[in-house]
């Protein structure tokens, strides 16, 4: 699975931090919504197209948080 994008709400701490990830594997697209950092809880969404996955990302990023996109390193070969 390849991670394509990562967004963070800019807040630190287990109670405040939120992350959204966009990943792909083959023809499938995956969105992960995580609350609470690496040890937090996640919800996963699966899509057949990039457009549908991006629509979900936009919906998840909508709100009062100051979301910022974090860079993703290209895969090493």
PyMOL commands that set and color helices and strands:
alter all, ss='L'
color gray80, all
select helices_A, chain A and resi 37-39+50-61
alter helices_A, ss='H'
color red, helices_A
select strands_A, chain A and resi 2-8+18-25+28-35+41-47+68-70
alter strands_A, ss='S'
color yellow, strands_A
deselect
rebuild
show_as cartoon
